């Protein structure tokens, strides 16, 4: 390919912006085109359900780079540019406006969209989803105008919005099919902590319940009807039942798909040697954990692009970071690191009742698979070390705050 053929990045969120930054940091002086569907500069998404709704941050506070950065680093950022097709053989991307663009290397950073639910009324006026700044602005206006909010789904977005709404004085009801909030992410032991937290702050939790329909009047949502016939009246409704990875372009292009995403190796290279994938859509082989992992968390969007950029430039690199995520709800802040599907037990260290503790997820062999600090802002590196050693620990010593974490491997 001619030297003038650009590296193209599809998806102008945090991952896309960080990929452009990483390429320039690695002294790549060729053309870079960054394509994004939204009209805004690339921004981070975690604040949408936290600080933005709480009125503590505006969009500019979590925009990745100012406009001048793209000009100064010769990055051709095109907002409002939707890619509708890829041709790996011809090395081209096709845009919705009918134009096409050649690429030398291609990075897919297309992220996710809010998952829709097939229930009557789910698309009525006053029903909100939260993925973009436009979504967050609309929800912010709804919370300002409404005294009550019904949330469908007790995952991270649902619970963070519930906390933000309660702190604004809005009455909140949450409906969740599972027995506890965050059950799929944290298990029953820690899901109960978050259930207690929200109940103490006045959230009405309907757990083990399902929504039959969003009730409406004049095409506008008025609340929910549950399958047991009970009614929940609300001035606004948020549907927060997870995310759908945007993998359609990769599928249409014939890239290998699996585990809900684009299959990539530890270097984030797809089944096509000139196409890489990062962020929500990347189902990546993890060299330390020995399994394939796809997570929809901020840390991947932040850190994976540097590895992909290295590969696009012909360097050897692997993504070895452990999965990481965080949340802030009311006066509870936490950080989680690791990967614990099929864990055998949970060990607590510290005061669970006072919400200042660490949770550890252990395997059958007492290896630490994951750890979570709640209102404790030290020791995360020690937790990472315990996971990486893959050595068994003594659960009793693990639970003892007097035993240094760095001395627990047996």
C-alpha positions as CSV (number, residue, x, y, z in Angstrom):
1,X,0.0,0.0,0.0
2,X,1.2,3.6,-0.6
3,X,2.7,5.4,2.4
4,X,-0.2,7.8,2.1
5,X,-2.8,5.1,2.9
6,X,-4.1,5.9,6.4
7,X,-4.5,3.9,9.5
8,X,-8.3,4.0,10.0
9,X,-10.0,3.8,13.4
10,X,-13.7,3.0,13.4
11,X,-15.3,4.3,16.7
12,X,-14.5,7.7,18.2
13,X,-15.0,7.0,21.9
14,X,-12.3,6.7,24.6
15,X,-10.7,3.6,22.9
16,X,-10.6,5.3,19.4
17,X,-9.1,8.5,20.8
18,X,-6.5,6.6,22.8
19,X,-5.5,4.5,19.8
20,X,-4.8,7.7,17.8
21,X,-2.8,9.0,20.8
22,X,-0.8,5.8,21.1
23,X,0.1,5.7,17.4
24,X,1.4,9.2,17.6
25,X,3.2,8.4,20.9
26,X,5.0,5.6,19.1
27,X,6.1,8.1,16.4
28,X,3.9,6.9,13.7
29,X,3.9,9.8,11.2
30,X,1.5,8.5,8.6
31,X,-2.1,9.6,8.2
32,X,-4.7,8.6,10.8
33,X,-8.4,8.8,10.2
34,X,-10.7,8.6,13.3
35,X,-14.4,8.0,12.4
36,X,-17.2,8.4,14.9
37,X,-21.0,8.4,14.6
38,X,-21.7,10.9,17.4
39,X,-21.3,14.6,16.8
40,X,-19.2,15.2,19.9
41,X,-15.5,14.9,20.4
42,X,-14.5,11.5,21.9
43,X,-15.4,11.3,25.6
44,X,-15.4,8.8,28.5
45,X,-18.7,7.1,29.4
46,X,-18.5,6.2,33.1
47,X,-19.4,9.8,34.2
48,X,-22.7,9.7,32.4
49,X,-24.3,7.6,35.1
50,X,-22.3,9.2,37.9
51,X,-20.9,12.7,38.1
52,X,-22.8,14.0,35.1
53,X,-26.2,13.1,36.5
54,X,-25.1,14.3,39.9
55,X,-24.3,17.7,38.4
56,X,-20.6,17.4,39.3
57,X,-19.1,17.2,35.8
58,X,-20.0,18.6,32.4
59,X,-19.1,17.0,29.1
60,X,-15.9,19.0,28.8
61,X,-14.6,17.5,32.0
62,X,-14.6,14.0,30.6
63,X,-13.8,14.8,26.9
64,X,-10.6,12.8,26.1
65,X,-8.8,15.6,24.1
66,X,-9.8,19.2,23.1
67,X,-10.4,19.9,19.4
68,X,-6.9,21.4,19.1
69,X,-5.2,18.2,20.0
70,X,-6.5,16.4,16.9
71,X,-5.3,19.2,14.7
72,X,-1.9,19.5,16.4
73,X,-1.3,15.8,16.1
74,X,-2.6,15.6,12.5
75,X,-5.4,13.2,13.3
76,X,-8.3,13.5,10.8
77,X,-11.2,13.2,13.3
78,X,-14.6,12.9,11.5
79,X,-17.6,13.2,13.7
80,X,-21.1,12.2,12.5
81,X,-19.4,9.6,10.2
82,X,-21.1,6.3,10.2
83,X,-19.3,3.3,8.7
84,X,-21.7,0.9,7.1
85,X,-19.4,-1.7,5.5
86,X,-15.9,-3.2,5.5
87,X,-14.0,-4.9,2.7
88,X,-11.0,-6.6,4.1
89,X,-9.9,-7.9,0.7
90,X,-9.9,-4.4,-0.8
91,X,-8.8,-2.7,2.4
92,X,-11.7,-0.2,2.3
93,X,-14.4,1.0,4.6
94,X,-17.7,2.3,3.3
95,X,-19.5,5.2,4.9
96,X,-23.2,6.0,5.1
97,X,-22.7,9.1,2.9
98,X,-21.7,6.8,0.0
99,X,-18.0,7.5,0.2
100,X,-15.3,4.9,0.8
101,X,-11.9,5.1,2.4
102,X,-8.8,2.9,1.9
103,X,-6.9,1.7,4.9
104,X,-3.5,0.2,5.5
105,X,-4.4,-1.0,9.0
106,X,-7.8,-0.9,10.6
107,X,-8.8,-0.7,14.2
108,X,-12.4,-1.5,15.3
109,X,-13.4,0.4,18.5
110,X,-17.1,0.4,17.9
111,X,-18.2,-0.2,21.5
112,X,-21.7,-1.2,22.5
113,X,-25.2,0.1,22.5
114,X,-28.0,-0.2,25.0
115,X,-29.8,-3.5,24.9
116,X,-33.5,-3.2,24.1
117,X,-36.2,-5.3,25.8
118,X,-39.1,-6.8,23.8
119,X,-41.9,-5.6,26.0
120,X,-44.9,-3.4,25.1
121,X,-44.3,0.3,25.6
122,X,-40.5,0.1,25.7
123,X,-40.1,2.7,23.0
124,X,-42.7,5.1,24.4
125,X,-41.8,8.7,25.2
126,X,-40.4,9.1,28.6
127,X,-38.5,5.7,28.4
128,X,-34.8,6.3,28.6
129,X,-31.7,4.3,27.8
130,X,-28.2,5.4,28.8
131,X,-25.2,5.1,26.5
132,X,-24.4,8.5,25.0
133,X,-24.2,12.1,26.2
134,X,-27.4,12.8,24.4
135,X,-29.1,10.0,26.4
136,X,-27.6,11.3,29.6
137,X,-28.8,14.9,28.9
138,X,-32.3,13.6,28.2
139,X,-32.3,11.6,31.4
140,X,-30.9,14.6,33.4
141,X,-33.8,16.7,32.1
142,X,-36.3,14.0,33.0
143,X,-35.0,13.7,36.5
144,X,-35.2,17.5,36.9
145,X,-38.8,17.4,35.8
146,X,-40.0,14.2,37.6
147,X,-40.4,13.2,41.2
148,X,-40.1,9.5,40.5
149,X,-38.1,7.1,38.4
150,X,-38.6,3.4,37.6
151,X,-35.5,1.5,36.6
152,X,-35.6,-1.8,34.7
153,X,-32.5,-3.7,35.6
154,X,-30.2,-3.8,38.6
155,X,-26.8,-3.9,36.9
156,X,-24.1,-1.2,37.1
157,X,-25.9,1.4,35.0
158,X,-29.3,0.8,36.8
159,X,-27.8,1.0,40.3
160,X,-25.6,4.0,39.6
161,X,-28.5,5.9,38.1
162,X,-30.6,4.9,41.0
163,X,-28.0,6.4,43.4
164,X,-27.7,9.6,41.4
165,X,-31.5,10.0,41.2
166,X,-31.9,9.4,45.0
167,X,-29.3,12.0,45.7
168,X,-31.3,14.4,43.7
169,X,-34.4,13.6,45.8
170,X,-36.2,11.5,43.2
171,X,-38.2,8.5,44.3
172,X,-36.7,5.4,42.7
173,X,-38.1,1.9,42.1
174,X,-35.9,-0.8,40.6
175,X,-37.2,-4.0,39.0
176,X,-34.8,-6.9,38.5
177,X,-35.4,-10.5,37.5
178,X,-32.5,-11.8,39.5
179,X,-32.6,-12.3,43.3
180,X,-30.1,-9.5,44.0
181,X,-28.6,-6.5,42.3
182,X,-25.3,-7.1,40.4
183,X,-25.7,-10.8,40.9
184,X,-24.0,-11.7,37.6
185,X,-21.0,-9.5,38.3
186,X,-20.5,-9.9,42.0
187,X,-22.4,-13.0,43.2
188,X,-24.9,-13.3,46.0
189,X,-22.5,-12.4,48.9
190,X,-21.7,-9.0,47.5
191,X,-24.9,-8.4,45.7
192,X,-26.6,-8.4,49.2
193,X,-24.3,-5.5,50.2
194,X,-25.6,-3.4,47.4
195,X,-29.2,-4.4,48.1
196,X,-28.8,-3.2,51.6
197,X,-27.1,0.0,50.5
198,X,-29.9,1.0,48.2
199,X,-32.7,0.1,50.6
200,X,-31.0,2.2,53.2
201,X,-31.1,5.2,50.8
202,X,-34.8,4.7,50.1
203,X,-34.8,2.7,46.8
204,X,-37.8,0.4,46.4
205,X,-36.2,-2.9,45.1
206,X,-38.5,-5.4,43.4
207,X,-36.1,-8.4,43.1
208,X,-37.1,-11.6,41.4
209,X,-39.6,-9.7,39.4
210,X,-40.2,-9.1,35.7
211,X,-41.8,-6.3,33.7
212,X,-44.9,-7.2,31.6
213,X,-45.2,-3.7,30.0
214,X,-44.3,-0.1,30.2
215,X,-47.6,1.6,30.9
216,X,-48.4,4.7,28.9
217,X,-50.9,7.5,28.5
218,X,-50.9,9.4,25.2
219,X,-47.8,7.6,24.1
220,X,-45.8,8.7,27.1
221,X,-44.6,6.3,29.8
222,X,-46.4,6.4,33.2
223,X,-44.7,3.5,34.9
224,X,-44.5,-0.3,34.8
225,X,-46.8,-3.2,35.1
226,X,-45.1,-6.3,36.5
227,X,-45.9,-9.9,35.5
228,X,-47.6,-10.4,38.9
229,X,-50.0,-7.6,38.1
230,X,-48.6,-5.0,40.4
231,X,-48.3,-1.4,39.1
232,X,-45.4,1.0,39.6
233,X,-46.2,4.6,38.8
234,X,-43.3,6.8,37.7
235,X,-42.6,10.1,35.9
236,X,-39.8,8.5,33.9
237,X,-38.5,5.0,33.1
238,X,-34.9,3.9,32.6
239,X,-34.3,0.6,30.8
240,X,-30.8,-0.7,31.9
241,X,-30.7,-4.3,31.0
242,X,-27.1,-4.5,29.6
243,X,-25.2,-3.6,26.5
244,X,-25.2,-5.1,23.0
245,X,-21.7,-5.1,21.4
246,X,-21.5,-3.4,18.0
247,X,-20.0,-6.3,16.1
248,X,-22.2,-6.2,13.0
249,X,-19.4,-4.6,10.8
250,X,-17.0,-7.4,11.8
251,X,-19.6,-10.1,11.1
252,X,-20.4,-8.7,7.7
253,X,-16.7,-8.5,6.9
254,X,-16.3,-12.2,7.7
255,X,-14.1,-11.8,10.8
256,X,-14.1,-14.6,13.3
257,X,-16.8,-14.0,16.0
258,X,-17.3,-15.7,19.3
259,X,-17.9,-15.1,23.0
260,X,-20.1,-12.2,22.1
261,X,-17.4,-10.3,20.4
262,X,-14.7,-10.2,17.8
263,X,-12.2,-12.9,18.4
264,X,-8.7,-11.5,18.8
265,X,-5.4,-12.8,20.1
266,X,-3.4,-11.5,23.0
267,X,-2.1,-8.7,20.8
268,X,-5.7,-7.8,19.9
269,X,-5.3,-8.8,16.3
270,X,-8.4,-10.3,14.6
271,X,-8.6,-13.2,12.2
272,X,-7.6,-10.7,9.5
273,X,-3.9,-9.7,10.1
274,X,-4.6,-6.1,9.2
275,X,-7.6,-5.6,11.4
276,X,-7.5,-5.1,15.2
277,X,-10.3,-4.8,17.8
278,X,-10.4,-3.2,21.2
279,X,-12.8,-2.3,24.0
280,X,-16.2,-3.7,24.4
281,X,-16.2,-5.8,21.3
282,X,-12.8,-7.5,21.8
283,X,-13.0,-11.1,22.9
284,X,-9.3,-11.4,23.7
285,X,-7.1,-14.3,24.7
286,X,-5.6,-13.5,28.1
287,X,-2.1,-14.9,28.4
288,X,-2.1,-15.0,32.2
289,X,-5.5,-16.3,32.9
290,X,-5.4,-18.8,30.0
291,X,-8.9,-18.0,28.8
292,X,-10.7,-15.6,26.4
293,X,-12.2,-12.6,28.1
294,X,-14.6,-9.9,26.8
295,X,-15.5,-7.1,29.3
296,X,-17.5,-3.9,28.8
297,X,-15.5,-1.7,31.1
298,X,-13.6,1.6,31.0
299,X,-10.2,0.1,31.7
300,X,-10.1,-1.9,28.5
301,X,-11.0,1.1,26.4
302,X,-8.3,3.1,28.2
303,X,-5.4,0.6,28.0
304,X,-6.0,-1.9,25.1
305,X,-5.4,0.7,22.4
306,X,-1.7,1.0,23.1
307,X,-1.2,-2.7,22.6
308,X,-3.2,-2.7,19.4
309,X,-1.2,0.3,18.1
310,X,2.0,-1.6,18.8
311,X,0.7,-4.5,16.7
312,X,-0.4,-2.2,13.9
313,X,3.1,-0.9,13.7
314,X,4.7,-4.3,13.5
315,X,5.8,-4.6,17.2
316,X,5.1,-7.5,19.5
317,X,2.8,-6.7,22.4
318,X,0.2,-8.5,24.5
319,X,-2.6,-7.2,26.6
320,X,-1.9,-8.7,30.1
321,X,-3.9,-6.3,32.3
322,X,-6.4,-8.0,34.7
323,X,-10.0,-7.0,34.2
324,X,-10.8,-4.0,36.3
325,X,-13.9,-1.9,37.0
326,X,-15.1,0.6,39.6
327,X,-18.3,2.2,40.9
328,X,-19.4,5.1,43.1
329,X,-22.8,4.9,44.7
330,X,-23.8,7.2,47.6
331,X,-20.9,7.0,50.0
332,X,-19.7,3.7,48.7
333,X,-16.7,3.6,46.3
334,X,-15.2,0.4,45.1
335,X,-12.6,-1.1,42.8
336,X,-12.7,-4.7,41.5
337,X,-9.9,-6.5,39.8
338,X,-9.7,-10.1,38.4
339,X,-12.0,-12.7,36.8
340,X,-14.0,-15.1,38.9
341,X,-16.6,-17.1,36.9
342,X,-17.4,-20.3,38.8
343,X,-15.8,-19.2,42.0
344,X,-16.0,-21.6,45.0
345,X,-16.3,-19.1,47.9
346,X,-16.0,-15.5,49.0
347,X,-13.8,-14.4,51.8
348,X,-14.3,-11.0,53.5
349,X,-11.6,-9.0,55.2
350,X,-12.7,-6.0,57.3
351,X,-16.1,-4.5,58.3
352,X,-18.8,-5.5,55.8
353,X,-21.5,-3.9,58.0
354,X,-19.6,-0.6,58.0
355,X,-18.9,-1.0,54.3
356,X,-15.2,-0.7,54.6
357,X,-13.8,-4.1,53.5
358,X,-12.2,-6.3,50.9
359,X,-13.9,-9.2,49.2
360,X,-11.9,-12.1,47.7
361,X,-13.3,-14.6,45.2
362,X,-11.5,-18.0,45.6
363,X,-11.4,-21.1,43.4
364,X,-11.7,-24.6,44.6
365,X,-8.0,-24.8,45.2
366,X,-8.0,-21.5,47.3
367,X,-6.4,-19.5,44.5
368,X,-7.5,-15.9,44.5
369,X,-9.4,-15.2,41.3
370,X,-10.6,-11.7,42.0
371,X,-10.7,-9.0,44.7
372,X,-12.8,-6.0,45.5
373,X,-11.9,-3.0,47.8
374,X,-14.9,-1.2,49.2
375,X,-14.1,2.2,50.6
376,X,-10.4,1.1,51.0
377,X,-8.0,3.0,48.7
378,X,-4.9,0.9,49.1
379,X,-3.8,-2.6,48.5
380,X,-5.1,-3.1,45.0
381,X,-1.6,-3.9,43.8
382,X,-1.3,-6.6,46.5
383,X,-4.6,-8.1,45.3
384,X,-3.3,-8.1,41.7
385,X,-0.1,-9.9,42.9
386,X,-2.2,-12.6,44.7
387,X,-4.1,-13.2,41.5
388,X,-1.0,-13.3,39.3
389,X,0.9,-15.7,41.5
390,X,-1.9,-18.2,41.0
391,X,-0.8,-19.8,44.3
392,X,-3.2,-21.0,47.0
393,X,-3.8,-18.9,50.1
394,X,-5.0,-19.7,53.6
395,X,-8.6,-18.4,53.7
396,X,-8.3,-17.7,57.5
397,X,-5.2,-15.5,57.1
398,X,-6.8,-13.9,54.0
399,X,-9.7,-12.8,56.2
400,X,-7.4,-11.5,59.0
401,X,-6.7,-7.7,58.5
402,X,-3.5,-8.2,60.6
403,X,-2.0,-10.5,58.0
404,X,-0.2,-8.5,55.2
405,X,-1.6,-9.4,51.8
406,X,1.9,-9.5,50.4
407,X,2.7,-12.4,52.6
408,X,-0.3,-14.7,52.0
409,X,0.8,-16.9,49.2
410,X,1.5,-20.4,50.4
